[in-house]
Every structure is written in C-alpha cells, then in structure tokens.
Amino acid sequence: MAARDPSLLFLGYAVAGLCVGVVGAVPYVMVQAFPPEVRFSGISFSYNVSYAIFGGLTPISVTLILMMQITPIAPAVYVLALSGLGLLLGLYLYQTLSRRRVALIESAQSL
C-alpha cells in the first residue's frame, strides 16, 4: 500500500508499533507460569529454546516456501500460519484445562 500511497506509510508504521506492544505481555505470562522456585531457570530455558528453534527455522522455512517464488508476501503467510497454529493450540489447551478444572471441582464436591 505504501508504494501506491506513501502517506499511508506513517499509519502502517503506527499500527505495527501498536501491535509490537503486545510483546510486553510475554514476560508477565512467563513469570506467572512458573513457581518462584523454578522461575528463573524455567523462564530462561523455555524462552531461549523457543527463540532458538523458531528464530533459526524462520528464515529457512520462508525461503523454502514455494510461495516465495509466486508472491512476495510469503513471510506474511508464514506468520499467519504460525498465528493460526498458536490459536488452535490455545483453544485446545483452554478446553483441556477447563475439563480438568471441572473434574477437580466434581471430585472435591464428592468428598
């Protein structure tokens, strides 16, 4: 869009900056995910392993996608696919944890 109308560049830059602000929620979630006894080792291990895997595989994956030869937005397709995968995984985990919570409540009530 910026190639057709350069005035939209600043708007797009502002929206991208706003979306990047979501990254600040990751440390909060990571700190809440682990008990204090394993917080530093748990956070550092999971965070660094995930960055090593996805940071190393992203350029290779996007380059190998055949769509890169067809369309220049192959990196956006890659990000969209990973976002969809994350959404599906989140929904699965939400349902699993909800069922487990209901089962715990029912077993506690039967005691």
Backbone hydrogen bonds, N-H to C=O, Kabsch-Sander energy under -0.5 kcal/mol:
donor,donor_aa,acceptor,acceptor_aa,energy
5,D,1,M,-2.7
8,L,5,D,-2.1
9,L,6,P,-1.4
11,L,7,S,-0.6
12,G,8,L,-2.7
13,Y,9,L,-2.3
14,A,10,F,-2.1
15,V,11,L,-2.3
16,A,12,G,-2.4
17,G,13,Y,-2.2
18,L,14,A,-2.1
19,C,15,V,-2.2
20,V,16,A,-1.9
21,G,17,G,-0.9
22,V,19,C,-1.3
23,V,20,V,-1.8
24,G,21,G,-1.4
25,A,22,V,-2.2
26,V,23,V,-1.1
28,Y,24,G,-0.7
29,V,25,A,-2.2
30,M,26,V,-2.6
31,V,27,P,-2.4
32,Q,28,Y,-2.0
33,A,29,V,-1.3
34,F,30,M,-0.7
34,F,31,V,-0.6
38,V,35,P,-1.3
39,R,35,P,-0.7
42,G,38,V,-3.0
43,I,39,R,-2.5
44,S,40,F,-2.3
45,F,41,S,-2.3
46,S,42,G,-2.1
47,Y,43,I,-2.5
48,N,44,S,-2.3
49,V,45,F,-2.4
50,S,46,S,-2.0
51,Y,47,Y,-2.1
52,A,48,N,-2.3
53,I,49,V,-2.6
54,F,50,S,-2.5
55,G,51,Y,-2.1
56,G,52,A,-1.4
57,L,53,I,-2.1
58,T,54,F,-1.8
60,I,56,G,-0.6
61,S,57,L,-3.1
62,V,58,T,-2.7
63,T,59,P,-1.9
64,L,60,I,-2.3
65,I,61,S,-1.3
68,M,65,I,-1.8
69,Q,66,L,-1.3
70,I,66,L,-0.6
71,T,67,M,-4.0
74,A,71,T,-0.8
77,V,73,I,-1.8
78,Y,74,A,-2.3
79,V,75,P,-2.2
80,L,76,A,-2.4
81,A,77,V,-2.5
82,L,78,Y,-2.3
83,S,79,V,-2.3
84,G,80,L,-2.4
85,L,81,A,-2.2
86,G,82,L,-2.5
87,L,83,S,-2.4
88,L,84,G,-2.5
89,L,85,L,-2.4
90,G,86,G,-2.4
91,L,87,L,-2.4
92,Y,88,L,-2.3
93,L,89,L,-2.7
94,Y,90,G,-2.4
95,Q,91,L,-2.3
96,T,92,Y,-2.5
97,L,93,L,-2.7
98,S,94,Y,-2.2
99,R,95,Q,-2.4
100,R,96,T,-2.2
101,R,97,L,-2.4
102,V,98,S,-2.3
103,A,99,R,-2.4
104,L,100,R,-2.3
105,I,101,R,-2.3
106,E,102,V,-2.5
107,S,103,A,-2.3
108,A,104,L,-2.1
109,Q,105,I,-2.1
110,S,106,E,-1.5
111,L,107,S,-0.7
